[in-house]
Amino acid sequence: MRSLLRSLSALTLSLVLLTSVCLAGFAPIREDLEFQDVPDTHWAKEYVSQCYTLGLLSGTGGDWFSPGNPMKVSEAITLAVRLNDIYHGGDGVLDQSGAHWYDSAVAQALELGILTEGQFDSYDRAATRAELAGLLAHALPQEEYGPINQITTLPDVDSTTAYRQEIFTLYNAGILSGSDQYGTFNPQRSITRAEVSALACRLALPETRLTLSLLPKPADTTAYTSGSRLELNGLPIYGLVRIDGKYYLPVELLEDRNVIDNNSSFNCSQYDNVLSLSFNAYFMKEMTALNYWAAPPEGRSLGKAQQSSLTLKVLGTPGKGTYQGAIFTLGGKYPMVSLEALGAVQEGDHFRLDLDTPSTLTWENDLAGGPVSSLQRGSARETVIAIHDYLVNTLTYDPLVSAPWGASQSYLDQAAQAIEQASQTYALPNNQTLASKFGICQNYAELFRTLCIRSGIPCVMVTGMGNGDSHAWNQVYVDGQWLYVDCTFDDPVSLTPTLDREYCLAGPETMVIRHYWDGDDYPMPDEYDPAWEQLDPYNITSADMFRKCLVAQVKLQKTSFSLRTTRAGAYGGTGCLYAYPLMWWSMSSRYNSATGAYDFTVEY
């Protein structure tokens, strides 16, 4: 049945093509040629035949047409010139005696206004669908593109799309129809010679043009990784995300000192349901830029993103203003802002955002990009573990900050020399850390974030307290949830190399035992409540109750006390103590299996 329907469709198309009235000048000029690679069952058989007999397209040698080959820029220019020449009474035969076979076609296209000087970086590469539309929409007089459709929106064509006006001209003239019922155009993809034969026929044969009734496309909020970059005042930034055909910039990238090395250059703040982004071009006059060795993969699904209710307020860019619906998040974190709202301009596969004051860039090699490819695994979870292990095995905690027990003066001197040399050689923290192989928690966390984002895995920095000291670690978005990674805690201060994974892809219930941070998971109230002193420390039924009891005992300056949990999962850890200005010197604790309680001893 399917074969019969295909045959009937081909027959119908053939009759339409044969009986259609050509535009002025178009008439068969040669007999049909049976191309070996375009059998009768090929969907474009009649289009290829008609274009060949009209002299619009030729084969690629002998009796071969190469229908699946992408059309090159030079071929697209030649087709546009032939259309124009035949329309005005010519024979469509172009001189090919120049240094390049297409030189004459390019010269004529420039003269006719089909092409502008410098429009293409190369005539020998494949043309994009948008570029082809930009040429074909100028091949004939404008009156030959009379609208038979009223298309005003397309799923993947917006104000930033190159040749936007020409694309809509061809859609409304019934020459373009898109790749699905929504009219999706795929402007950056190449286009095959077979597909171009259909467009050429619709240009020459008005009766074959299409009346379109496109359906509105449901919003797809799946977030995908992108290998495209944003050039912010010339500063390259990778890690963009694509959602429903549009591009977004994760704010976390701008917080990275390895991307923008001057903290005064960018500010992000959230207040009263408004997310404000501001750029200060003055502080970007002289910047160190990464000479990237690795970009994120293209098209890897990150899962469903959620449109944020936050209002975006932009300052200091061409797009300055206030915008609704311009922010997406992943699981409530990792805000991603619309490049369109920022005023970024798309140039091919990449984007440019220029501030008022130009920047002078000093380029620095990207040492973090080197190991990226070797750390990729079959899943995001496995890749995160590989990155964690690489950093723990490569780095050593800075002995000048916390020297391991038994470290000799010679060891300390060598470490100091390596750190000093790295700081003199490199300006960016990631490079300094990898060159010296020494760092503190901030360096571990920044490198982990960089390697994850380059691997297409959303990652944020978390700051707070760990074991009573200021600390930094990470969260990563894996399998639809945010999990914690603390490379520093899994790399104990020791002269003996040690690799732990206790804090690799851990949940908040694990982290809260030794960490405290501001966040929505396991939060502590902003102020100490004396009512906590009335809680029963021998009948603790939740982790929240455990933490409040513990804080109350220390607030009361008790030197020894016990907390007994009566429900599984009620142990809340000691990280909560760092949320309040409690005056204590040291603490030890142990679990007493005989009593089922946690016994604490505290010195003040």
N, C-alpha and C positions, 0 to 999 in steps of 0.2 A: 504494500500500500504506500509506504514512504517513497519508494522508487517511482511509483506511478505519479504521486503528487509532485515529486521533483521534476519529472518529465513534463507534466502539464504546466507547471510554473515556468519552466524553460521555454515551452512552446508559446505560452502567453506573452512572455517577455520578448521573444523573437518577433512575434506579430506586431507588438507595440513598436519595437525599434524599426521594423521594416516599413510601417505605415506612418511613422511620425514625420512631421514637417520640420525640415531643418531651418535653422536661422539663415539669414542671407549669407551666401558664399559657401555654405557647407553642402557638399554633395560628394558621392563616392568618386574617388579618383583612381582606385586600383581594385583589382579583384581580391576577394578574401583569401587568406592564407591559413591553412590548417596547422596550427602550432602543436607540436608533439606534447608539450606540457600543459595544454589547455584542452582537455578532452570535452566531449559533449556534456558530460555530467558535472563539469566545473560550474560553480554558481555564476562566474563572470564571463562565461563563454560568449554570449551574445554581445556583451559590452566590449570585450576585447576585439571581436570581429568587426563591430561597427566602428570602433576607434581606428582600427587598422585600415579599413576601406576608406574612411574619411581623411586619412593621412595625419591623424593627430598623434598616434603612437606607433612605433615600429618595434620589431623584435630585438632581441639581444644578441642575435647571430644565428644565421641559418634559419631553421624553422622552430626556434625557441623564443618564448616570450618572457620566461622567468616571472610568472605571476605573483609568486610569494616574496620576491626580492623587494627590499625597501627602495622607494624612489629617492634618488639623490637630488640635492639642491639643483645641480646643473640640469638634470632631466626635467625638474619641475619648471625651471625658468624657460627651457626650450619649449615645453608644452604650452605655457602661457603665451609665448611669442607666436607659436604656430596658430593657436586659436585666434589671436589678433590678426595675423597675416591673412588667414583663410577667410575670416569674417569680412575683411576689406577687399576681397577679390584676389588675393595672392594664392600661390600653390602650396604654401607651407614648407617649401624646401629651403633650408638654411645652409649658408656657407659653413663648412667645417674644416677649412684649410688653415686656421690659425694655430698658434702654439698649443692651444687646447681646443678640442673639437667644439666646445661650447662658447668660445670667445665671441663669435658673431652673435649668438643668441643673447649673451650678456650685454653686449653693446646695444643691440636693438631694444632690449628690455629697459635699459637705462634711458634711452632716447624716448621711448614710449611712456615712461613714467610707471611702468610695471614694477621696476626695481629702483632702489636708491643706492647711491655710492656707499660702500661699507656696510650694507644691510646684513651680509653674511660673512662669517669668519672663514668659511671654506665652501667651495662649490662641489667638492668631491665627497662630502659626508652625506649621510641620510638626512632628508628633510623631515621636520616634525609636521604633524597634522596642522598645527597652527600656522607654520610657515607656508605650507602649501595653500592654505586658505588665503593668506596674505597676498600671494601671487595671483591665484585664480580669480579673486574678486576684482582685480584690475586688468584682467586680460581682455574684456569686452567693454563696450560703452555701458555706462551705468544704467541706461534705460533697458538693457537686456537682463537686468537683475530685479525686475519688478516683483514685489512681494506677493506671494500666494498663501503665506502663513503669517501668523502674528506671534512669533516666539520672542519673549522678552527676558526669559531667564533660562539658564542651563545649569545642571548640577555642578559642573567643574569649570565654568567660565565666569570670571568676575572681573572687577575693575583692574585687577593686576595682571590679567591674562594678555599676553602679547597677541596682537591682531584681533582683539576682541570685536571691533566694529566689523571687520571683514568676515569673521566667523558668523555673526548674526545675519549679515547680508546674505550669505550663502544658505543658511538655514531658512530664512524667510523666502528666499527665491526657490526653495525646494530642491536645492542641489546637494546640501548636506542633510543628513538625517540622524546622525549619532549612532551609537553602538547598542542602544537598548531602548526600552519603551519610555525612558525618561529623557532621552536625547543626550546622554553622556558623550562628550566629545573626545576626551583624552588628548588634550592639546599638545602635550610634550612627547607623545609616542610617535614613532615613525609610521609611515603609511605605505602599503604595498602597491605594486604596479597594477594588480588586479583591481584594488579599491579605487585607484586613480582613474582607471578606464571607465568606471561607473560615473565618476564625477564629470569626466570629460564629455561623456555622452549626454548627461543632463544639461551641460552648458550648450552643446550644439543642437540638441533635440528638445525643445521646450516641453513637448507633450509627455516626455518621460520624467519630468520633474515631479516631486513628491508633495502631496498634501499631508501635513503632519498634524496629529492630535496627540501631543505628548502628555504623559501623566506626571503629576508632581512627585518628585522622588522623596521617599521617607528619609528622614535624617538618620544617618549612620554615624554614631559617635564612637566607633572603634578607633582607637589611637594607633598609629603606625609609626615606626621609626623612619627617619629620613637621612640620606647621605648628603642632602643639600646643606649649604652653609649660609650664614648671614654675615655680611661684611659690615660691621658697625664702625663707621668712620675709617674703613679700610682694615679694621681688626677682624680676622676670621674667627667665627664661632660655629662649632658643630654641635649637634644634639637636637636639632629641630624635630618637631612632631607634626604629622599630617593627620587631620581629622576631617572627614567628609570632603576631601579634595582641597582643603585649605591648610595653611601652615601656621604653626604656633611655636612660640619661643618659651621654653621652660624658664621661669624666673631664676631657678637654681643656678643656671649657667652664668648669669650675670653676677651672682654672689661669689663665684669662684675666682680667687685671687690669681689663679693660673690662666684665666681668660682675660679678666680686666684687673691689672695688677695695682691699680690705685683705688683704694676703698672710697675715695671722695668722688669718683667718676660716676657712680651709680647709687641710687637709693631706692629702696622698696619699703613701703610701710602700709599697714592695714589699720584703718580706724573707721568705726561707724559704718561697716559694710562697704567701704570703699578701699580698693587696692590702688595705691598711688605708685607710679614709676616715674622717676626723674633722672635725666641724664645731664651731666655738667660737662660741656665740651671743653671748658677751660682746663679741667684736670685730665683731659684726654689728648692734650697737645703733643705730649711725648709719652709713648706707650711701648712696652715690650710685647711683641706678637709671637705666637707659637707658629713655627713652620711645621704644620701638622704632618705626622707620619701615618696616621690611621683615622678614618672617619667611621661613624656608626654604620651598621648595615642598613640596607634600604628595604622597607616594606615589612618589617617584623612586627606582628601584632602585639600590642601591649595590653589589650583588653579594652573594655568599654570605659570611655571617659564620661564624666558628668559635667554638664554645663553649670558653672557656678552662678550663684545669685549676686556675687560681688559686682559692684560697678568698677570699671577700669578708668582710672584717671591718668593721662599721659602728659608729662611735661618734658620740654627740651628736645622734642623730635618733630619732624614734619607732620606727624599725626597727632600733635598735642590736642587734647580735648577729653571729653567724657564719653564712655561707651558702655552700652548694656550688651550682655551676651557675648562678650569678647574674651572670656576666661573659661577654661576647662580645667578640671582636676582629675586625678586618679585616686579613687578611694578617699577623697577629701583632702589630699595633699598634692604637692608638686604642681602649683598653679602654672598654667601655660597660657600665654597671652597672644592674641591674634597679631600676626605680622602686618596684616592689612590695617589694623587699628593703629599700630605704631608708625605707619606711613612708609613701610619698607617697599622697595620697588623690585619686582622680579626681573631677573636677567637670565634667561635660559633656565637652568636647573637651580640657580642660586638667587640670593636676595641681597639688596644693598640698602643701607640706612645711613644717610649722611647727616651729621650735625652741623651747626653753624660754623664752628671752628675746625679746620682740618687738623689731622693728626700726623705726626712724624713717627714712623714705626721703626723699631729696632727688632730684627728677627732673631729668634732663638730656637734651636732644635728641640724637638718634642720627644724627650727621653721616655715619657710614659706611653707614647704610641708604639714603641718597639715591641713590647711583649703582648700587645692586644690580640693579635691574630693567633698566637700560640695558646692563649687562655680560653679561646672559644670552645664550648662544649655543645652537646646536643640539646640542652635545655637551659633556661635562664637560671634555674636553681643550681645546676652543675657548674655553670659559668661563674656564678657568685662564689661558690666554694673554691674554684680554681683561682680566682682573683684573691680571695682571702688568704689561701695557702701561699700564693706567690709573695704577697706582701709580708706575711709573717716570716717566711723563710729568707726573704731578701733583706728586710730592714732589722735594725737593732735600735732599741730605745736609747735615746741620746744619753750617754753616760755622764755628760757634763751637767745634766739636769738631775738624773738619778743613777748613780754609779752602782753597778752590781757588786754584790758582796765578793770580796777577794780580787777586785780589779786592781791591777798594778798601775803605777804611775806611767810606765811605758805605754800601756794600753790606752790610758786616758790621753796621753800626749798624741798618740797616733790618731785617735778619734777627733781630737781638737784640730789637728792639722787637716784631716779629710774634710771636716765641716767648714773650716776656713777657706780651703781651696775651692770647694764647691760653691761657696757664697761669692767668691771673687770671679768665678767662671760663669755662673748663671744668675739671672735675676729672678726667675720664677720659682716659687717654693717646690713644685713637683720635681723640677730638674735638680734643684739643690739637694732634695731628699734622696733621689735615686743616684745622683753622682757620689754623694758621701756614704749612702746606705745607713744613715742615722737620722732619726726624727723623733718628735714627740707626738702625742695623741692627735693634735691638729694635722700634722703631716700625714700620719697614717690615714686619717679620715678623708683628707682632701684627695690623696692619691686613690683611695678606694672609690670615691665618688667619680673621679675622672675615668678610671678604668671601667666602671660599670656603665656610665653614660656612653662611652665609646663602644661598648658592647651592646648598646640598645636596651639597657636596663635602667629604668628610672631610679634615681638615688638622691637622698637628701642628707644634709648634715644635721646632727642632733648635738646640742650642747647642754651641759648641766654639771652634775657632780658625780664622781665615781670614786668610791672609797674615801669620800671626804675631801677630795681635791677637784678643782675645776677640770672638766674633761670634755672630750668631743668624740663622737662615734657616728654611726650611720643607720639609716633605714633604707631598705630596698623594696621595690614593688615586684613581687614574685608570685606567680599563680593567683593573681587577683587579690593579694593582701600585702600589707606593709609589715616586714619583719626586720629585726635589728641585727646589726653586725658590729662587733667591737674588736677590730684587729689588734688594738693595743693590749687589751686584757688577755687576748689569746696568745700574746707574745711576751711572756713574763720577763722581768728584768733579771737577766742571768747571763753568766759567761757560757753556759751550755745551751746550744740552740734547742728551743722547745716549740712545738706546734700543738696548740689546743684548738678545739672547735666548740667550746662551751658557749661562746657568744657569736656563733656563726649561724645566721637565720634563726635567731632566738625570738620568742614571744615576749611581750611586756612582763608577764608573770615571772620570767627568768631574770630579765634586766633589772626589775625593781628591787631585787635582793641587795644589789651593791650599787645601784645607780639611782639618781634622782634627776628629773628633767621636767620642764613645763610641757604639758601636752594633754591630750584628751584621754589617753589610756593611763589608768592608775593615777589619777590626779590627786593632789592634796589641796585642801582649802588654803586660801591665801593667808589667813590669819589663824593663829593658835586659838583653840576654844577650850576654856577651863572645864567645860562639861565633859571633856574626854577623861578627866581625872576620876569620874564617877563610873566609868566602864569597868566591867568585871574582868580582870586579867586572867581569871581561871576558867572562863567560859567564852572563849573567843570563837565566833562563828563565821568570820569572813576575813579576807586579807585586809580590807579597809579598816575593820575594827582592830586588827592586830597592829597596824601602823599607828593608829591614833593612840592605842594603849601604850605602845613603845615610846612615842613622843611625850606622852604625859608622864611616864615614869622618869624620863631624863629631865623633863621640865621641873619635876619635883625633887631632883637631885638625889635620887635613890642610888645607892652604891651596889646593891644586889637585888634582883627581883626575877620573877618567873612569869612567863606568858604561856598559858595552856590553851591549845587549840582543840576544839571539840568537833570540828568539821574538816573534811579533806579540802586542801587548797586554801586554808585560812592563813597560812604563813605569809606574811607580806614583806619580809626582808627589812634591812636597816637603812636602805637608801632614803627613806622618808625623813630621817633625822637632818638631812642636809637642806630641807626646805625651810627650816626655821633657825634663828640665831641662838642655838642652844649652846651653853657653855660646858663642854666636857672635854677631857684630855685623851682618854683611851677607853676602848671597850673590847670585851671578849665575850663570846657566847658559845653554848653547846646545847645539843638536844639531849635531854634526859629521857631515855626510853622507859625507864621505870615509872616515871610520873607522867610521861607524855607531854612534857613542857619544855620550853626553851629557857634556859637559865642564863642570865646576863650578869656580868660584873663590869662596873663603870668606875673610872677615876675622873675626878673633877679638878 
